[in-house]
Amino acid sequence: MLIQIICCIIAEHFEQKIVIKHKIMEKHYFKLLMVIVILLFTCNDGFSQNAQNPSIEWQKCFGGSFADYGNSIIQTSNDGFISVGYTQSFDFDAINNHSQTNDAFVVKLSDNYSTEWIKCYGGSNSDNFNSVIETSDNYFLLSGITSSIDGDVTNNHGGTDGWVVKLDSSGEILWQKCYGGTGSSDVILKTIQINDGGFICAGYSNSNDGDVVNPEMITKGWILKIDSLGVVEWSKCYGDTIQNKFFDIIVSSDGGYFITGKKYLTGFNVANLWFLKINEVGTIEWEIDYGYYYEEIYSIKQLSDGSYIGVGETVDSIVHLSTGLVLNISESGVLNWGQQGANYWGRYTSVDVVSDSCFVLGGYGINGANSSTDFLLVKMTNSGNIVWEQYYGGIHTEKLNSFQQTSDQGYVLTGITSSEWAGYYGDYDMWIVKLSAETGISENDPIINFQIYPNPTQNEIFVSGVVPESVIVYDVMGKMVITKFDAETNKIDLKHLPDGLYILKIISDEGKVYSDKIIKQ
């Protein structure tokens, strides 16, 4: 009821400027709406996200002496795993690198996480895999980019081409094809298989020849439809600003496609979120873009109610630091709710629906006193309440790029690490991590002994029923205003703050997350 009342107030007092096609929400209205929506879904009235968070079952590093990246990972039909990315190494696991630049890099593991094979793919220039799927015939389709014209690569159109490679179960190439034109950037970031056995690829292009029709020759969002053998069936470009990019595509429940991307508006410092709905032949049904400074959504899924979850990042217009961003969008493109992550230097990169009522988002952020980023998973209900969040990493940098829930209800993750784990090679390694399933109390169970008092308050509050490990207080604009507390008395001093509404977030010594509203008067 509170949500309905506030939404009505918004509708009565502010003209909503989100419209279809070329109109854009005015930025100050969007910022206000986002603040209100974030507050609504950050406050959960004292409920704890009380489950036993997934823990690491095993982890492995792959690569060589230089940088090695994991961009995408899936569990295979035989319960093994395949992770793809690129390597700049030419030793250890990357001994077969075709050059001393980037080579596409693939690691295949068995169900007991032993290595089945590791291979490099590409030519004498830069090659990279961004996406991997298992096909309906139990082989693998990998997609990304190549600027090579030799080695494993043939028929490059010039510059950087989109590159699609089909592998058998042993990693041998069944076929490979380059897509694009003579422009400098034809990029495939995501590929999915559809019911006819063919594939849909999403990315961006600035070509206007070859496989691409783009008379303006600006960077546009690019959708490519190919058949099961890689033959182009249709190719279309979208977007009308100085630069437009697609990051992810999914099949929607009506058989069309839902796409996320970004549009640069003026120069390259201001970018809007961009959502596009097309039918099965690429005709636009609706599109919408909105934002207030710089926002990107990298990964999307459709929920059981038909709405869409998108995760990415938003950049603060003052300090220019990023935080994770999650949005819920209706089937027609209306913003239902949104929520920012708590920490700067954060980003959400991947999302997976794990039940009819919950989803998990993955990314990275700074964990407590550690000044470098760690892998981060956050489980949320479909209405936006946090069930649990958990960091995974060492003393140096970890960045999570992709994850998936596994058949045992655990999770498999890939990205990069520079921490010196057993088996670490150097620089950044591709890091693959297997997590257990969560256990414990349902996310809907309240923790009745968690309290903050007095509330409302004039000067200070006390926390009971939980031992805080860290405390953060936010103002109504989402700015962190307090990060210190008295650990002996669990007191938080608010004397220096002006009167108003604040949000308290507590991470306990057990890693559980609690939040509630504070009123200072």
N, C-alpha and C positions, 0 to 999 in steps of 0.2 A: 504493500500500500504506500509506503514512504517513497519508493521508486516511482510509482505512478503519479503521486502528487507532485514530486519535483519535476518529472518529465512534462507534466501539464503546465507548470510554471514556466519552464523553458519555452514551451510552444507558444504561450500567451505573450511573453515579453521579448522574445528574440526571433527574428525572421530567419528561418533555416535556409541557408544558401547552398545546400548540397543539391545539385540537379544533375540530370542526365546530360551526357555528351560534354560540350565545351565550357559550361559554366562551372565555377569553382566556389566552394564555401569560403566566405570571407574569413580571414585568418583569426581575427580577434573573437568572433563568435565560435569558431571551432575550438580555440584554446579554452574559452570558458566552458564550453560543453564538455571537452575532454577532462578538465579539472573536476567538474561536478560528477561526471560518470566514474572517473577514477576513484574519487572519494567514496562514492556509493559502494563500489565493489572492493575497495580496500578494507573498509570497515566490516567486520563480521561479528560484531556484538559479543566479543569475548570468546569466540569459539577457537579452539586449538585445532591445528591440523595434526591430528594425533594418530599417525600410523608409524610403524617401524620402517624407516626409509630404506630403499634398496642399498645394499652394500656391495663392494667389489668382490667378485668371485675370482676373477683373473684379469690380468692386463699384460699387454705385450707391446714392445716397440719394434718398428720396422723402418729400414732405410739404410743410410750410410753416414758418411762424415759431414755431409752438407744437409740442406733443408729438404725434408720429405713431408708431404702433406696428405692427410686423409680428408677427402671432400664428401664422400657418400658411402653408406654401408647398408647392407641388407642381410637378413638371415635367409639362407637358401632352403629349397624344398626338402633337402636331406639333413636339415638342421645344422649345416655348416654356416660359414659367413664369408662374404666377399666385400672387400673395401677397396675403393678406387680413389685416385688423386694424382699427384705428380711427384717426381723426385728430381733434385738437382745434384744428387750424389752419383758416383760412378764406381763405388766399391761396396763391399758387404752385400746387402740384399739387392743393390742396384748395380751390380757388376756388369749387367748387359745394357746399361744406358747407351742409347744411340749417339749421344752427343754430350757436351759439357754444359748444355742449357737444360731446360725442363724436358723430361720424358714422362709420358703417362705411365702410371705406376699402379699395379694391381696385386693385392694379397688375397689368396684364397686359403681359408682355414677349414678344418674338419669340425664335426660336432664336439669333439673333445679338445678343441682349440689348437691342435697340432697343425703345422704348416703343410698344406698340400702342394702349393706352388706359388711362386712370386715371379712376376714378369714385368718388364719394361716394354712400352710400345711407342712408336713414333719414328722420327727421322732426325736429321742433323740440325733442325731448328726446334722451336718450342712446341711442346705437346702436353695436353692436360685433359684428364677425365673429370667431369663435374658430376656425373650421374650414373647410376647402375641400377638395372632392373633384371629380374629373372623372367625370361620369356615363357610363353605358353608351352613351348617344346622343351623346357628345362635347360635352355642355354642362357647366355647372358648378353644383354645389350648395354653397351657403354657409350656415353656421349660426352662431348666437350669441345675442344678446339685444337687446331693444328696450324702451324705456319711452315711445316716441312713439305718437301716435294720428293722425298726419297725414303728409304727404309721401308716401313710398313705403310707409308702414305702414298697414294696415287691420285692424280687428277685434281690437285689443289688449284682453285681458281685464281689465287693470288692473295697476298697479305695473309690475314688470319681467317681460316675457314671453320665453319662448324664441322665436326667430325663424329661419325657414328660407326661403331665397330661391334660386330657380333662375334662372340667367342663360343667355342664348345666348352664342355665341362672340364677340359684339361688346359684351357687357356689358349688354344690354337685359334687363329683368326679364320672364321668362316667367310665373312665378307667385311669390307670397310668402304666407306664412301665419304667424300668431302662435299659440303653444301655451302653455297654462298655465291659471291661474285668477286669482282676485282677491287672492291672497297677494302679498307684497312681492317675492318672488324665485322666478321660474321661469327657470332658466338651462340652456342647451344649450352644452356644452363640446366635444363631439365627435359627428360624424355619419359613418356608413359606409353604402355601398350593399351590398345583399345579392342573392342569386341570383334572387329573384322580381321584381327591378326596383325594389323599395321601399327604404326607408331605416330604420336604427336610430339613434336619438339618445340620448346619455347626458349627464347633468348632475345637477341637483338642484332641488327644489321645496318650498315651504312652503304651497302652496295646497291646498284641499280642495273644489274645484268646477271647472267648466269641463272641461278635459281631464284633471284630476288627482283621484285618490281617495287621500286622506291624512287620515283622521279625527283623528289626533293633532295635525295642523297644526304639526308640527315640521319642520325641514328634513330631507328624506330624499333618498337617492339616487333618481334618476328615469330610467326607461327608456321611451322613446316609439317606437312602431313606426308608420310612415306608409307609404302606398303611393306609387307613382311620381308621383302628382299631389298628394301632400301630405295626403291624407285619413287621419285617425287610424284605425288598425286595433286597437291596444291601447296602454294606458299603465299602468305599474305603478311603485309606490314601494317602497323597501327601506330597512331600517335601524331600529335600536331605541334609539339613544342620543340625547343632546340635540341633536346635529347630525351629519348623514351626507351625504357628497357623492361623486359619481362624477366621475372625470376622463377616463377613456379606456375604449374598448370595441373589441374585435376579434372576428372570427368565428374560433372554434376549429376544430381539424381534424375534430371530430365533428359539425360543423354547428350547435353551440350558440354561446354568447357568453361571453367572458371579460372581466371588468370590473375596473377598479381604482379605488380611492377612499380615503376616510379617514373615521374615526369619532372625533368628540370624546367623551372619556370623562367628565371632571369639569371643568366650566367650559370655557374655550376655550384653555387653555394646554397641554393634554395630548391628543394625537391619535394614534390607532393606524392603521397600514396596514390596508387592507381589500381583500380579493380575493373576488370573487363569480363563480361559474359558474352560468349559467342555460341552459335549453334554448331551442328556437326560439320558444316561446310565452311565455317569461319566468318559467317555474317554476324555483325555486332547486334546483340539484343539490347544491351545497355552497357554503359561505362560510367565510371565516376572517379573523380580524383579530389582529394582534399588533404589539408594539412595546415600547419602554421609556421614551420621553419624548414626542418629537414627530417623526413620520416621515410623509412623503407620497410616493406614487408617481404620477407624472403621465402616463407613457407606457409602453405595453406592446407586445410582439411575441411571437409563438410561434416557437420554434426548430425545426430539423429533427428533433430527438429528441422533440418533443412538449412539452417544458418551456417555461416562459414567462420572458422577461426583462422586468423592470420597472425604470424609472429615476426618480429624484426627489431628495429631500433628507432629511437628518436634522439635527436641531437639538441641539446640545450642551446638556445640562441645567444646566451650571454657567456657562459663558460666554454661552450663548444665541445662538451663531452657527451658521449652517448650513453643511453640506458636502454634496457630491453623494453619492448613494446608488444602488447598482445591486444588484438581487437576482435570483437564479434560483430559480424556483418550479416544483415538479413538476406534472404534470397533475392531481394530486389535492390540491395546495395545500401540500405540504411544502417548507420552505425547504431548498434544496440548498446554496446559498452566497450570500454577500453581500460587498460591498466598498464602502468609503467613499472619496471623493475626498481629495486631499491638502490642499486649501486651504480655509480658512474663507471665508465670503461666497460660497460656491459652490452650484450647483444644476444637476442634470441635468434637462432638460426634454423630450427627444425621443430616440427610439432607432429604428434601422433595421437590419434583417438584410441583410448584404451578401454572404454566401456560406453554404455549408452548415456552415462551421466558425467563422465570425466575425460579429460585429455591431459597429456604431458607435453610440456614444451622444453626444449633444450637449447643451450647456448653457453655463454661464459660470462664471468664477472669477477670482481675482486672480492675475496673471501676474508672478511675481518681484517686482522692486522697484516696479512700477507699482501704485499704491494703489487703482486702479479696476479693475472687472471687464472681461474680454475674452470674446469668443466662444471656446468650447472644444469640440474634438472629441476623442474617445478611441476607438480601435479595440481590441477585446478578442476573445480566443478564446472559444468557447462554454463553456470551463471556467474562465474568469475571469482569464486572464493578459493583461496589457496588451501590445499590439503596438506602438502608438504613441499619443502624445497631442500636440496642437498647439493653440496659442492664436492668435487672429486679432483684431486691434483696433488702436486708436490710443492717444492719451495720455489720453483721457477714458473714459467708460463705454460699454461694449457689453454687451448681453445677448441671447443666442441663445434664441429660443422654438421654432423649428421648423427641420428640415432633411430632406433626402431624397437618397439616392444617385441620380445621373442616369444616362442611357443610355450615356454615355461613361465610366462608372465613376468620375466625379468626384462632387461634392456641390454642392447649392444650399441656401443658408441664409438665414433671415430673422430679424429681431429689431429691436433699437434701437441707435442710436449717438448719442453727443453729441460725438464727435471731429470735427474740422474737415477732413473729406475734401473733395476736389473735388466740388462740387455739394451740399455740406451747406447746409441752410436755416436751422437754428436749433433750440434746445432739444433734444428727441429726434427723430431722423428714423427712419422705416422704413429699415432697411439690408438690402439684398439682396446676397449675396456668392456668386460661383461659384468653386468650387475645382477644381483639376485632379485627375486620378486619381493615386493613389500609385504610385510606381515603386521598383524596387530589390530588395533581397534579401528572400526569403520571411521571414515572421514566425517561422518555426520554426527558423531558422538561429541557433545560439548564437554569441556573440562570445567566443571562447576566450581572448582576451588581456585581458579584464576580470577584475581580481582585487582582493580586499581582504585585507590581511594585517597582523599576525597575527590569526587568527580560529580559536579563541577568543583573547581578549586581556584584559589587566589594566587598561591605561591609555589606549591609543590604537590607531588603525588607519590604514593608508595605502591609497590607491587607486592602481592602475596600469592602464594600457591604455586610459584614457579621460581627457579633460580636463573636469573638472566645471565647469559653469556655476553650479549650485546643488546644495546637499546638504540633505537632511532626514533626521533620525533620529527614529523613533517608538518609544514604549514599547508594552507589550502591551495597553494600553487605548486605543491609537490616538492618544495625545497627542504632539504634536511636542515633543521635548526638546532637540534640537540643530538649528540652522540655519546654523551658522558652521563654516568650515574654513580651513586654511592653504593659500592658493592656490599658494604657491611650492613646497611639499613635498607637497601633496595629503594632508595629515594631518588627521585628525579626532580631537579630544581628548575622551576619554570618562571622564576621571578623576573628575569630579564625579557620575557616575551610579552608582546602586547596581548590584550584580551582577544579571544576568538576561538575558533575551532581548530584542533590539531589531531593528527593521527599518530598513535603510538604503535610501533612494531618492536616486538621482543623475540629474540632467538635464545632459547633456553640452553642450559648446559647439556641437554640431551639432543640438541639439534632441532627441537620442535619450534614452530613459528606461531606466535600469538599476536593479535592486533586488536585495537579498540580505539574508540573516539575519546578525546579529552576536550573538555570545555574549560577555558580559563576566563574568569570574570572578575 
